Amino acid sequence: MGLIKTIGRKPAVQRVLGAAAYGYLKLVQRTNRFTLEPREVYERLDATGPFIAAMWHGQHLMISFMSRPQDRVATIISRSPDGNINTIALTKMGVRVMRASGARGRAVRDARAKGGAEGLRAMVKALKGGETVAFSADVPKVSRVCDAGIIMLARFSGCPIVPVAVVTSRHIRFNSWDRACLGLPFGRGAMVFGESIFVPREMEPEAVDAFRARVQVELNRVHDRAYALVGRPDRVVGSLDDALGHAA
């Protein structure tokens, strides 16, 4: 392990970095002029109740911008030391962080994958307790391909999936697997919410792939729209057939 990484994992250093990340996120949030679409989305979601805010992994920090002061939002971050800084920053942003492995498709089908099952139970409990859960939909280490885990979460909780994109016109895109973006201050921003997707409790196994494709297409659609609003086009899966091909 490199010296910088070793130092970065010391609790005192992580607390400082977490506080700095929080301060930077608030600066980005306050200095970008955000457009909300659709404008009446909060009224619609208030009537629906708690929901699963689906996002692509590269937006796991700016997704906190979507919540209002009265909203109760939770998310899940792994127990790895690298997740500690994100946990500190998101907690300060008003998001309740649950530390466990994410509920991924393979994990929720495999009783031996205790970490994934634990994460699924924690998120279902949060939703049933009235919290909205922000959850990255990607297959692990595969950018912008929807995993079955988010479908299982919707199935077991009874809550809808709502794809969400939060972008800024000025940003740095990292060369990472999740194509993460770091928003920059003093620009334009957009928060776009997609259509609510309800997953029935009882369904045939082959229906999971159809729901995965539907979530994937809608997530890419809201990203396309958000980037269009800020004048920065982004890659989007163009059709359901294309999404099914990637999800296979």
C-alpha positions in Angstrom: 0.0 0.0 0.0 1.4 3.4 -1.0 2.4 6.0 1.6 -0.3 8.5 0.5 -3.0 5.8 0.6 -1.8 4.7 4.1 -2.0 8.2 5.4 -5.4 8.8 3.8 -6.8 5.9 5.8 -5.9 7.3 9.2 -9.2 8.3 11.0 -8.0 11.9 11.8 -7.0 12.5 8.2 -10.3 11.0 6.9 -12.3 13.3 9.2 -10.5 16.3 7.8 -11.0 15.1 4.2 -14.6 14.4 4.9 -15.2 17.8 6.3 -13.4 19.4 3.3 -15.5 17.3 0.9 -18.7 18.5 2.6 -17.6 22.2 2.4 -16.8 21.8 -1.3 -20.1 20.1 -2.0 -22.0 23.0 -0.3 -20.0 25.5 -2.4 -20.9 23.7 -5.6 -24.6 23.5 -4.6 -24.8 27.1 -3.6 -23.0 28.6 -6.6 -24.7 26.7 -9.4 -28.1 27.9 -10.8 -30.0 24.7 -10.7 -33.0 23.9 -13.0 -35.5 21.3 -11.6 -37.4 19.1 -14.1 -40.2 18.4 -14.0 -41.0 21.5 -11.8 -43.8 19.8 -9.9 -41.9 16.6 -9.2 -41.7 17.1 -5.4 -45.5 17.4 -5.2 -45.8 14.1 -7.2 -43.2 12.3 -5.0 -44.7 13.6 -1.8 -48.0 11.9 -2.8 -46.2 8.7 -3.7 -44.2 8.4 -0.4 -40.7 7.1 0.0 -39.0 6.0 -3.2 -35.7 4.5 -4.5 -33.7 7.3 -6.1 -31.8 5.4 -8.8 -28.5 7.0 -9.9 -25.4 6.0 -11.8 -22.5 5.4 -9.5 -20.5 8.4 -10.6 -23.1 10.7 -9.1 -23.1 9.3 -5.6 -22.0 12.6 -4.0 -24.1 15.2 -5.9 -27.2 13.1 -5.6 -27.6 14.6 -2.1 -28.5 17.9 -3.8 -31.9 16.5 -4.8 -33.2 16.5 -1.2 -35.0 19.3 0.5 -34.4 20.2 4.2 -37.6 18.3 5.2 -36.7 15.1 3.2 -35.3 12.0 4.9 -32.8 10.4 2.7 -30.6 7.3 3.3 -27.9 5.6 1.2 -25.6 2.6 1.6 -21.8 2.7 1.5 -19.5 -0.2 1.9 -17.6 -0.7 5.2 -14.2 -0.4 3.3 -11.9 2.3 4.6 -12.2 4.2 1.3 -15.9 4.7 2.0 -15.3 6.6 5.3 -14.6 10.0 3.6 -17.8 9.8 1.6 -19.7 8.8 4.7 -18.5 11.8 6.6 -19.4 14.2 3.7 -22.8 12.7 3.0 -23.7 12.7 6.7 -22.9 16.4 6.9 -25.1 16.9 3.8 -28.0 15.4 5.7 -28.0 11.9 4.3 -28.2 9.0 6.7 -25.5 6.5 5.7 -25.8 2.7 6.2 -22.5 0.8 6.1 -22.9 -2.5 4.4 -22.4 -4.2 1.1 -24.9 -3.1 -1.6 -27.8 -5.4 -2.7 -26.5 -6.7 -6.0 -28.3 -9.2 -8.2 -26.0 -12.1 -7.5 -25.9 -11.3 -3.8 -29.6 -11.3 -3.2 -30.0 -14.6 -5.1 -27.2 -16.2 -3.1 -27.9 -16.9 0.6 -24.1 -17.2 1.2 -23.6 -13.5 0.3 -24.4 -12.2 3.7 -23.1 -8.7 3.1 -25.4 -8.1 0.2 -28.4 -9.6 2.0 -27.6 -7.3 5.0 -27.6 -4.3 2.8 -30.9 -5.2 1.2 -32.6 -5.7 4.5 -31.2 -2.3 5.8 -32.6 -0.5 2.7 -35.9 -2.2 2.8 -36.2 -1.2 6.5 -35.3 2.4 5.7 -38.0 2.6 3.0 -40.6 1.1 5.2 -39.6 3.6 7.8 -40.4 6.5 5.5 -36.9 7.3 4.2 -36.1 7.7 0.5 -33.1 5.5 -0.4 -30.5 6.7 -2.9 -29.0 3.7 -4.6 -26.5 3.3 -7.5 -27.9 1.0 -10.2 -24.7 0.0 -11.9 -23.4 -3.6 -12.2 -20.3 -3.5 -9.9 -17.4 -2.1 -11.9 -19.4 -1.8 -15.1 -20.5 1.7 -15.9 -24.1 2.5 -16.7 -25.4 -1.1 -17.0 -28.3 -1.7 -14.6 -27.9 -4.5 -12.1 -30.7 -6.6 -10.8 -30.1 -5.5 -7.2 -32.2 -2.3 -7.5 -35.1 -4.4 -9.0 -35.0 -6.7 -6.0 -35.0 -3.7 -3.7 -38.1 -2.3 -5.4 -39.8 -5.7 -5.4 -39.3 -6.4 -1.7 -40.0 -2.9 -0.5 -43.0 -2.1 -2.6 -41.5 1.3 -3.3 -41.1 2.8 -6.8 -37.7 3.4 -8.6 -37.3 7.0 -9.7 -34.3 7.6 -11.9 -32.5 10.8 -11.0 -29.7 12.8 -12.6 -27.8 15.7 -11.0 -25.3 17.4 -13.2 -23.4 20.7 -13.5 -22.2 22.5 -16.6 -18.7 22.9 -15.2 -17.1 19.7 -14.1 -14.2 17.4 -14.2 -14.8 13.9 -15.5 -12.4 11.2 -14.1 -11.1 8.3 -16.1 -12.6 5.8 -13.6 -14.8 2.8 -14.2 -17.9 4.8 -13.2 -17.1 7.9 -15.3 -17.4 10.0 -12.1 -17.8 13.8 -12.4 -16.7 16.3 -9.9 -19.0 19.4 -10.2 -17.3 22.8 -10.2 -18.7 26.0 -8.7 -20.1 29.0 -10.6 -22.0 27.4 -13.4 -25.4 25.9 -14.3 -26.9 22.8 -12.8 -29.8 20.5 -13.5 -31.7 18.0 -11.5 -34.0 15.8 -13.6 -36.3 13.1 -12.2 -37.6 10.3 -14.4 -40.9 8.4 -14.4 -41.7 6.2 -11.4 -41.1 2.5 -12.1 -43.1 0.1 -9.9 -41.9 -3.5 -9.7 -44.5 -6.2 -8.7 -43.8 -8.5 -5.8 -44.8 -11.5 -7.8 -43.2 -11.8 -11.3 -41.5 -14.3 -13.5 -37.7 -14.5 -13.4 -37.4 -13.3 -17.0 -39.2 -10.1 -16.1 -36.2 -9.0 -14.1 -34.2 -8.3 -17.3 -37.1 -6.3 -18.8 -37.2 -4.1 -15.6 -33.4 -3.7 -15.7 -33.6 -2.5 -19.2 -36.4 -0.1 -18.4 -34.5 1.5 -15.5 -31.3 1.7 -17.6 -33.1 3.4 -20.5 -34.8 5.9 -18.1 -31.6 6.6 -16.2 -29.8 7.4 -19.5 -32.7 9.5 -20.7 -32.7 11.7 -17.6 -28.9 12.1 -17.9 -29.3 13.1 -21.5 -31.9 15.6 -20.6 -29.9 17.0 -17.6 -26.8 17.5 -19.7 -28.8 19.1 -22.5 -30.2 21.6 -19.9 -26.7 22.7 -18.9 -25.4 22.5 -22.5 -23.1 19.6 -22.0 -24.3 16.5 -24.0 -23.4 13.1 -22.5 -23.6 9.5 -23.8 -27.0 7.9 -23.6 -28.3 4.5 -24.5 -30.6 5.2 -27.4 -33.1 2.4 -27.4 -34.6 -0.4 -25.4 -33.0 -3.0 -27.7 -29.6 -1.4 -27.1 -30.2 -1.5 -23.3 -31.2 -5.1 -23.4 -28.0 -5.9 -25.3 -25.9 -4.2 -22.6 -27.8 -5.8 -19.7 -27.6 -9.3 -21.1 
